[in-house]
Amino acid sequence: MKIFCLAALSALLACGALHAAHKPNVLLIVADDLGWSDVGWHQGLARTPHMDALVRAGVELDRHYVQPVCTPTRTALMSGRYPGRFGPQALAPSNLRAMPLGTLTMASMLKAQGYRTHQCGKWHLGAQPQWIPNAYGFDSSYGTLTGAADPWTHLYREGNPYEDTWHRDGTFFREQGNATELVAAEALRRIRQDKGPWFVYVPFHAVHTPVDAPQQYKDLYAGQVFDADPKRQDSRLRLVAMVSQLDAKIGEMVEALKQTGQQDNTLIVFTSDNGGIEGLKNAYKGRVPDSPLNSENDPLRGQKNTLYEGGTRVCAFAHWPAVLKPGRYAVPMHAVDWMPTLAELLGMAAPAQARWDGVSQWQGLTTGAKPAARNIYIAKRDERSLQREGWKLMVSNRKGRAPELFHVDQDPFEKQDLAKSNPKKVAELMALLEAEQALDNQVMPKDLEGLPH
């Protein structure tokens, strides 16, 4: 297999002539609810030797932003657009269709470039059979259509119309085994059997509640005390075990790439869909206990479902040893950037129907070039933030909540609210935020009205 140096690859991209045989495989791995301080490379709670090694040999994406909850981030990743552009149903966790059928997705874009496309794991962009990944450009899909499932029963919330959610290509079925193990096995099969170029999207359920892992991963922490309270001790043990299980499965994927001679022609991208949640009840059908002591996002402020850094700045890296030099990429970027980044990598012009909010980070990742100033706009149904040139404004529709302003370049832990002392900057960013919000679709698509969420 030919290993391209950066100069040769750049020359090919410049003339737009990246031959099909030289298109890299793309392995996109998404963890669920992984906290900033849950991983080894942040000196965190769990042992993650495989991911730590990928970070050391790759590019640590130190300022990788996402939406504060799952459906919106997955919408952004798959479309290159901010989720509010599709309607309010895409701004919160939902089992409704997030994007219209026919939307240009990462899968359909790569499929048009000759890629085989596979989804293994959690979809959460529409839980009815007509909204499965196959309807959005994937050749195959496997896992759950809903936002989560018990790792052992694979069932969603009891009594919910989407309780049975485990499927292959839209056909629901029951299967024995641990969900993380099964999802990884499917991804490994695709990696080993498919001839490139391929796109394998692996959105794991780990480490979303219900939090649990096989005993062998708990045994890694034998004798380690996390808390004096037995329930909290068990909760934290299950969390770190599940993180280590996730890490082990990623290690198996890397080993499969090596064994099949594909490592030098595979771009691996890893991110979480949002920050961790520090404690929660288990609402899913199964026997896994609640999680009173779960993830950590320290020293970042906030957690999942907040617009503070702990909810939206996540563990992420890119790894492609033949092309990407090891280092740390501190430029703020967002999940919407991956579609235009892959397009530039492949020498593609942005398709007319794309309307991407993201910007390509390819030159920054490969040459260190600093991109032009841009907005990073993150919205929930009742709160919004806008980040630009180191400043971050947060506003809320909730009564009594005043705007908050932080200079996150200088104050990454958001300790000093500068809104009252800098009203001009608040006004400047508010105008930009309102312009972004005006591009959102405020109306629920009519065909989704009245459907179960």
C-alpha positions in Angstrom: 0.0 0.0 0.0 1.4 3.3 -1.0 2.0 5.8 1.8 1.5 9.4 0.8 3.7 12.1 2.2 1.9 15.4 2.9 3.4 17.2 0.0 2.3 14.6 -2.5 -1.2 14.5 -1.1 -1.5 18.2 -1.1 -0.4 18.3 -4.8 -3.1 15.8 -5.7 -5.7 17.8 -3.7 -4.7 21.0 -5.4 -5.4 19.7 -8.8 -8.6 17.9 -7.6 -7.3 14.6 -8.9 -7.3 12.3 -5.9 -7.8 8.9 -7.6 -10.4 6.5 -6.2 -7.7 4.0 -5.2 -6.0 6.6 -3.1 -9.1 7.9 -1.2 -8.6 7.2 2.5 -10.9 5.1 4.5 -12.7 7.1 7.1 -13.4 5.6 10.6 -15.6 8.0 12.6 -16.0 7.0 16.2 -18.4 8.8 18.5 -18.6 8.2 22.2 -21.7 9.0 24.1 -21.7 11.3 27.1 -17.9 11.0 27.6 -16.7 13.5 30.2 -13.6 15.7 29.7 -11.9 14.1 32.7 -13.0 10.5 32.0 -10.0 9.7 29.8 -6.3 9.1 30.4 -4.9 11.8 28.1 -6.6 14.4 30.3 -5.2 12.7 33.4 -8.7 11.5 34.2 -10.6 8.7 35.9 -10.3 5.8 33.5 -7.4 3.9 31.9 -7.5 4.5 28.2 -4.1 3.3 26.8 -5.3 2.7 23.3 -6.8 6.1 22.8 -3.9 7.7 24.7 -1.6 6.2 22.1 -3.7 7.5 19.2 -3.6 11.0 20.7 0.2 10.8 21.1 0.6 9.7 17.4 -2.1 11.9 16.1 -3.7 15.4 16.5 -5.4 16.2 19.7 -8.4 18.3 19.0 -8.2 20.5 22.1 -11.1 22.8 21.2 -13.5 20.5 19.5 -17.1 21.7 20.1 -20.4 19.9 19.7 -24.0 20.5 20.7 -24.8 19.9 24.4 -26.9 16.8 23.8 -27.0 13.9 21.4 -29.5 14.2 18.5 -28.3 17.8 17.7 -24.6 16.7 17.6 -25.3 13.8 15.4 -27.4 16.1 13.1 -24.4 18.5 12.9 -21.9 15.7 12.2 -24.0 14.0 9.5 -25.1 17.3 7.7 -22.4 19.9 8.2 -25.2 22.2 9.3 -26.3 23.5 12.7 -29.3 21.4 13.8 -31.7 24.3 14.3 -31.7 24.7 10.5 -33.9 21.7 10.3 -36.4 22.7 12.9 -37.0 22.5 16.7 -37.2 18.7 16.6 -33.4 18.6 16.0 -32.5 20.8 18.9 -33.2 18.3 21.6 -32.9 14.5 22.1 -35.6 13.0 20.1 -36.7 9.9 18.2 -38.4 12.0 15.5 -36.8 12.5 12.1 -34.1 15.1 12.6 -33.4 15.9 8.9 -35.6 15.7 5.9 -35.2 12.7 3.6 -32.9 13.7 0.8 -30.6 15.8 3.0 -27.0 15.6 1.8 -25.2 13.7 4.6 -21.7 12.6 5.2 -22.7 9.1 4.1 -24.4 10.2 0.9 -21.5 12.6 0.1 -18.9 9.8 0.5 -21.0 7.2 -1.2 -21.1 9.5 -4.3 -17.3 9.4 -4.2 -17.2 5.7 -4.4 -17.2 4.8 -0.7 -18.9 1.8 0.9 -20.8 3.3 3.9 -21.7 1.5 7.1 -23.3 2.6 10.4 -22.7 0.5 13.6 -24.3 1.6 16.9 -26.6 4.4 17.9 -28.5 6.4 15.3 -30.9 8.8 17.2 -31.8 10.7 14.1 -35.2 9.0 13.6 -36.5 5.9 15.2 -39.1 4.8 12.6 -38.0 2.3 9.9 -38.4 4.9 7.1 -35.8 7.1 8.8 -33.0 4.6 9.3 -29.4 5.3 8.3 -29.9 3.5 5.0 -32.3 6.2 4.0 -29.5 8.8 4.4 -26.7 7.2 2.4 -25.6 4.2 4.4 -25.2 0.9 2.6 -25.8 -0.9 6.0 -26.9 -0.1 9.5 -26.9 -2.0 12.8 -27.6 -1.2 16.4 -30.3 1.0 17.8 -32.4 3.7 16.3 -33.3 5.3 19.6 -31.2 7.5 21.8 -30.0 4.8 24.1 -30.6 1.2 25.2 -29.8 -1.1 28.1 -26.3 -2.7 27.4 -27.7 -6.1 28.2 -31.3 -6.2 27.1 -30.8 -3.7 24.2 -34.2 -2.2 25.1 -35.2 1.4 25.3 -37.5 3.0 27.9 -40.2 0.7 29.2 -43.6 1.3 27.7 -42.2 3.6 25.0 -43.4 2.9 21.5 -39.8 2.5 20.5 -38.9 0.0 23.3 -37.7 -2.6 20.8 -35.0 -0.7 18.9 -32.2 -3.2 18.1 -32.1 -3.7 14.3 -30.2 -4.5 11.2 -31.1 -2.4 8.2 -34.4 -1.5 9.8 -35.5 -5.0 10.7 -35.9 -5.3 14.4 -34.7 -8.4 16.2 -33.4 -9.7 19.6 -29.8 -10.6 20.0 -27.8 -11.8 23.0 -24.6 -10.0 24.2 -23.3 -6.7 25.5 -24.1 -3.8 23.2 -20.6 -2.3 23.2 -19.1 -5.7 22.2 -21.7 -6.3 19.5 -21.3 -2.8 18.0 -17.5 -3.2 17.9 -17.8 -6.7 16.4 -19.9 -5.3 13.5 -17.4 -2.4 12.9 -14.5 -4.9 12.9 -16.3 -7.1 10.4 -16.7 -4.1 8.1 -13.1 -3.0 8.5 -11.8 -6.5 7.8 -14.1 -7.4 4.9 -14.7 -4.3 2.9 -12.3 -3.1 0.2 -11.6 0.6 0.4 -12.5 3.2 0.2 -15.0 2.8 3.0 -16.7 5.0 5.6 -17.5 3.2 8.9 -19.4 5.3 11.4 -19.3 3.9 14.9 -21.5 5.8 17.3 -21.1 3.8 20.5 -23.7 3.7 23.2 -20.9 3.9 25.8 -20.8 5.7 28.1 -24.5 6.7 28.1 -26.8 5.5 30.8 -27.4 2.6 31.6 -23.8 2.5 32.5 -22.3 -1.0 32.8 -19.6 -3.2 31.3 -18.6 -6.9 31.5 -16.7 -8.0 34.6 -13.3 -8.2 33.0 -13.3 -4.4 32.7 -14.3 -3.9 36.3 -11.5 -6.2 37.3 -9.0 -3.6 35.9 -9.9 -1.4 38.9 -9.9 -4.1 41.6 -9.2 -2.6 45.0 -9.5 1.0 43.8 -11.7 3.1 46.0 -13.6 5.9 44.4 -16.1 6.7 47.2 -16.9 5.5 50.7 -20.6 5.0 49.9 -21.1 1.6 48.3 -23.7 2.8 45.7 -21.5 5.6 44.6 -18.4 3.3 44.5 -20.3 0.9 42.3 -21.5 3.7 40.1 -18.1 5.1 39.5 -16.6 1.6 39.0 -19.2 0.9 36.3 -18.3 4.2 34.6 -14.6 3.7 34.4 -15.1 0.1 33.4 -17.3 1.2 30.5 -14.7 3.8 29.4 -12.0 1.2 29.4 -14.2 -1.2 27.4 -14.7 1.5 24.9 -11.0 2.1 24.7 -10.3 -1.7 24.3 -12.7 -1.9 21.4 -11.0 1.1 19.7 -7.7 -0.7 20.2 -9.2 -3.8 18.4 -10.2 -1.6 15.5 -6.7 -0.1 15.2 -5.2 -3.7 15.3 -7.6 -4.8 12.6 -6.4 -1.9 10.4 -2.8 -2.9 11.0 -3.5 -6.6 10.2 -5.3 -5.7 7.0 -2.7 -3.2 5.9 -5.1 -0.3 6.0 -3.7 1.8 8.8 -1.7 4.2 6.6 -4.7 4.8 4.4 -7.3 5.3 7.2 -8.3 8.6 8.8 -9.6 8.0 12.3 -11.7 10.7 13.9 -12.9 10.4 17.5 -15.3 12.7 19.4 -17.9 12.6 22.1 -21.4 13.8 21.3 -21.4 16.1 24.4 -19.9 16.4 27.8 -20.4 13.9 30.6 -23.2 13.8 33.1 -22.1 13.7 36.7 -25.0 11.7 38.1 -28.4 10.3 36.9 -31.2 7.9 37.2 -31.5 4.9 34.9 -34.8 5.1 33.0 -34.1 2.2 30.6 -35.6 -1.3 30.6 -33.1 -3.6 32.4 -31.4 -4.2 35.7 -28.5 -1.8 35.6 -28.6 0.4 38.8 -28.7 4.2 38.8 -25.5 6.2 38.5 -25.2 8.7 41.4 -21.5 9.2 40.8 -20.8 9.1 37.1 -18.6 11.2 34.7 -16.4 14.2 35.4 -15.8 17.3 33.3 -13.4 19.1 35.6 -11.7 21.5 35.3 -14.3 22.6 32.7 -17.5 24.2 34.0 -20.8 22.5 33.4 -21.9 19.1 32.1 -24.2 17.6 29.5 -27.2 19.7 28.5 -25.5 22.9 29.5 -23.8 25.5 27.2 -20.8 25.8 29.4 -17.5 24.3 28.2 -18.1 21.1 30.1 -21.2 20.4 28.0 -19.9 21.4 24.6 -16.1 21.1 24.5 -15.3 17.4 24.3 -12.6 14.8 24.1 -11.6 14.5 20.4 -8.7 13.6 18.2 -7.8 12.8 14.6 -5.3 10.1 13.6 -3.7 9.4 10.2 -0.1 8.5 10.6 0.8 8.8 6.9 -0.5 12.3 6.7 -1.2 14.0 10.0 1.8 15.0 12.1 1.5 14.5 15.9 0.5 17.6 17.7 -2.2 19.6 19.4 -4.8 21.6 17.4 -6.0 24.4 19.6 -8.2 26.1 16.9 -11.9 26.2 17.9 -13.8 23.9 15.6 -17.3 22.3 15.6 -18.8 19.0 14.6 -20.3 20.8 11.5 -16.7 21.2 10.2 -16.1 17.5 9.4 -18.2 17.4 6.2 -16.4 20.4 4.5 -13.1 19.1 5.9 -13.6 15.7 4.2 -14.7 17.4 1.0 -11.5 19.4 0.8 -9.5 16.3 1.6 -11.1 14.6 -1.4 -10.7 17.6 -3.7 -14.4 18.2 -3.8 -16.2 21.5 -4.3 -19.1 22.1 -1.9 -22.2 20.7 -3.5 -24.8 23.3 -4.4 -27.3 21.8 -2.0 -24.9 21.6 1.0 -25.5 25.0 2.6 -22.8 24.0 5.2 -22.4 26.0 8.3 -19.1 24.3 8.9 -15.7 25.3 7.5 -12.9 23.0 6.4 -10.2 22.5 9.0 -8.0 20.5 6.6 -5.3 23.2 6.0 -5.1 23.9 9.7 -4.8 20.2 10.5 -2.1 19.5 7.9 -0.2 22.8 7.6 -1.0 24.7 10.8 -2.6 27.5 8.8 -4.9 29.6 10.9 -8.4 29.8 9.6 -10.3 33.0 9.3 -12.5 34.2 12.2 -15.8 32.4 12.3 -18.9 32.0 14.5 -19.4 28.9 16.5 -23.2 28.9 17.2 -24.6 26.4 19.6 -28.3 26.3 20.4 -30.8 24.5 22.6 -34.5 25.1 22.5 -34.3 27.7 25.3 -30.7 28.8 25.3 -28.0 29.8 22.7 -24.4 30.6 22.7 -22.0 32.2 20.1 -18.3 32.0 20.2 -16.0 34.2 18.1 -12.3 35.2 18.4 -12.0 34.0 21.9 -15.3 35.5 23.2 -18.3 33.5 24.1 -21.8 34.9 24.7 -24.6 32.8 26.3 -28.2 33.9 26.4 -31.4 32.2 27.8 -35.1 32.6 27.3 -35.6 31.6 30.9 -37.0 34.3 33.2 -34.4 36.0 35.3 -31.4 34.7 33.3 -29.1 37.6 32.1 -26.6 37.1 29.3 -23.2 35.8 30.3 -20.0 36.7 28.6 -16.7 34.9 28.9 -13.3 35.2 27.2 -12.7 31.5 26.9 -9.2 31.9 25.4 -8.1 33.6 28.6 -10.7 32.0 31.0 -11.3 28.5 29.7 -13.0 27.5 32.9 -15.6 30.3 32.7 -15.0 31.7 36.1 -15.4 35.4 35.3 -18.6 36.7 33.7 -17.7 39.9 31.8 -21.2 40.8 30.6 -21.8 43.7 32.9 -18.3 45.2 32.4 -18.3 44.9 28.6 -21.7 45.8 27.2 -20.3 46.7 23.8 -19.0 43.2 23.3 -22.3 41.7 24.5 -24.1 43.9 21.9 -21.7 42.9 19.1 -22.0 39.2 19.8 -25.8 39.4 20.4 -26.2 40.8 16.9 -24.2 37.9 15.4 -26.1 35.4 17.5 -29.5 36.8 16.4 -28.3 36.6 12.8 -27.5 32.9 13.2 -30.8 32.2 15.0 -32.7 33.9 12.1 -31.4 31.1 9.9 -32.9 28.4 12.1 -36.3 26.9 11.2 -38.6 27.7 14.1 -41.5 25.5 12.9 -41.9 21.8 13.4 -42.3 19.9 10.1 -46.0 19.2 9.7 -45.6 15.5 9.1 -43.9 15.2 12.5 -46.7 16.9 14.5 -48.3 14.5 17.0 -45.8 11.7 16.5 -44.3 10.1 19.6 -40.9 11.4 20.6 
